[in-house]
Amino acid sequence: MGKNNRFQLGAEFNMNTSNNEIFDKYQPAKLLFDEDYFNEPVKLVHAGKFHSIIVTESDRMFGIGYNKYGQVGISNSMYLHAEEPVEIFTDDIKIKQVAVGAHHTLVLDHDGNVFGFGARNNG
């Protein structure tokens, strides 16, 4: 639920909605992706200013939404917006926790290592 002006809720959310409705009002709750979409249950969901991160039970990570700074976890030279969840390749790290800011994403693994991607303009 909420605003979807940067596809942070996915393209499907906007299919029957006019552009004015997308940009001018907040959207009601709607099922976006269930475990069948990812072929397994989802264990973590995190929301940034204009992007969302989804982690499945087997530690596969997906990003969706605004990607100007690479905060969705994919090359920002290829995708300004990810309108559908795009898998973020994590080299099989075991994800313990995810924290999402306005334009960045941090990942903590079970060994205590911290990984980050996205904007670095505020340190």
C-alpha positions in Angstrom: 0.0 0.0 0.0 1.1 3.6 -0.5 2.3 5.6 -3.4 3.7 3.8 -6.4 5.2 6.6 -8.4 8.6 4.9 -8.8 7.2 1.3 -9.2 8.3 0.5 -5.6 5.1 -1.7 -5.5 5.6 -3.1 -9.0 4.1 -2.5 -12.4 1.1 -4.8 -11.8 -0.1 -2.4 -9.1 -0.7 0.3 -11.8 -2.3 -1.7 -14.5 -5.9 -0.4 -14.1 -5.0 3.0 -12.6 -4.6 6.3 -14.4 -1.4 8.2 -14.1 -3.1 10.9 -12.1 -4.2 8.3 -9.5 -0.7 6.9 -9.3 0.9 10.2 -8.6 -1.8 12.0 -6.7 -3.1 9.5 -4.2 -2.0 6.6 -2.0 -3.0 3.1 -3.1 -4.9 0.7 -0.9 -3.4 -2.7 0.3 -3.2 -5.2 -2.5 -1.5 -8.6 -2.9 1.6 -8.0 -4.9 3.7 -11.2 -4.8 3.1 -14.4 -3.0 5.4 -17.3 -2.3 4.4 -18.8 -5.7 6.0 -15.8 -7.4 9.4 -16.5 -6.0 8.9 -20.3 -5.8 9.4 -20.2 -2.0 8.2 -18.2 1.0 9.4 -14.7 1.6 11.1 -14.1 5.0 12.0 -10.4 4.9 10.5 -7.2 3.2 12.1 -3.8 3.5 11.0 -0.4 2.1 13.1 2.6 1.2 11.9 6.0 -0.1 11.2 4.7 -3.6 12.5 1.1 -3.6 11.7 -2.2 -1.9 13.9 -5.2 -1.0 12.5 -8.8 -0.7 14.4 -11.7 0.7 13.2 -15.4 0.4 13.7 -18.3 2.8 16.7 -19.5 0.9 18.3 -16.0 1.0 17.6 -15.0 -2.5 17.2 -11.2 -2.6 15.1 -9.2 -5.0 14.9 -5.4 -5.6 12.1 -3.3 -7.1 11.5 0.4 -7.7 13.6 3.4 -8.3 17.2 2.6 -9.0 19.0 5.9 -9.8 21.7 5.2 -7.3 21.9 1.4 -7.7 19.8 1.0 -4.4 17.8 -1.8 -6.0 21.0 -3.8 -6.3 21.4 -3.8 -10.1 23.4 -1.5 -12.4 21.8 1.9 -12.5 23.2 2.4 -16.0 20.8 -0.4 -17.2 17.7 0.2 -15.1 16.5 3.6 -13.7 13.4 1.7 -12.5 12.9 -2.0 -11.9 9.1 -2.4 -12.5 9.2 -6.1 -11.5 11.3 -7.8 -8.8 14.9 -8.3 -10.1 17.1 -10.8 -8.4 20.2 -9.3 -6.7 23.1 -11.7 -6.9 24.7 -12.0 -3.4 27.2 -14.8 -4.0 25.2 -17.1 -1.7 25.7 -15.1 1.5 23.4 -16.1 4.4 21.3 -13.0 5.0 20.6 -12.2 8.7 19.1 -8.7 8.3 18.5 -6.0 5.7 18.2 -2.2 6.4 17.0 0.1 3.7 17.4 3.9 3.6 16.1 6.5 1.2 18.6 5.6 -1.6 20.7 2.8 -0.2 20.5 -0.8 1.1 22.6 -2.5 3.7 22.8 -6.3 4.2 24.1 -8.1 7.3 25.2 -11.7 7.0 25.4 -14.4 9.7 29.2 -13.9 9.9 28.8 -10.3 10.9 29.8 -8.8 7.5 28.0 -5.7 6.2 27.4 -5.2 2.5 26.0 -2.0 0.9 24.8 -0.6 -2.3 23.2 2.6 -3.5 23.9 6.3 -2.8 26.9 7.3 -0.8 26.5 11.0 -0.8 25.9 11.3 3.0 28.6 8.9 4.0 
